[in-house]
Amino acid sequence: MTWSEFGRRVSENAQLGTDHGAAGPMFLFGNTIKGGFHGEPPSLSLLDNGNLGYTTDFRSVYATILERWLDAPADDVLGARFDPINIFVA
């Protein structure tokens, strides 16, 4: 599993690139992970102060990995309850 602490902003900056923003992707690899995209694509018109809005809380992914892969109490690790998501092959 990989996660980056920053996404990219939508608008181009003065150097013709994009600045750090929010709502970055997560990647999960392995034989037990359902392939494909999970969650909804972010809207390019409903921005949060110029940033993409996230559609899946990364803590829900963490909770899923903790509970269903590592058999660890996600509530204790994350400090709150986050609903797991359906990312594992049955």
C-alpha positions, 0 to 999 in steps of 0.5 A: 500500500502506498499513500502520498501526503499531498495531491496536486492542485487543479489550476496551472501555476506560473511555472506551467505546473501544478502546486501541492494540493489535497486528495491524492491517490492511494495504490494497493497491490497484491493477489488479494486486492480487487483490481481497478478503481475504488471510490468516485472520481473527484469533481473538477468543478466542485473544488475546495479552495482550489483543491480536489475534494476527496471521495474516500477517506484514507482512514477507511482504507487504513481501517480496512487493512488493519482489521481485515489484513493485519487483524488489528483493532483499527479503532485503537490505532486510528483513535476513532471508528472508520467504515471499512471498504470492500477492497479484498477478493472474497 
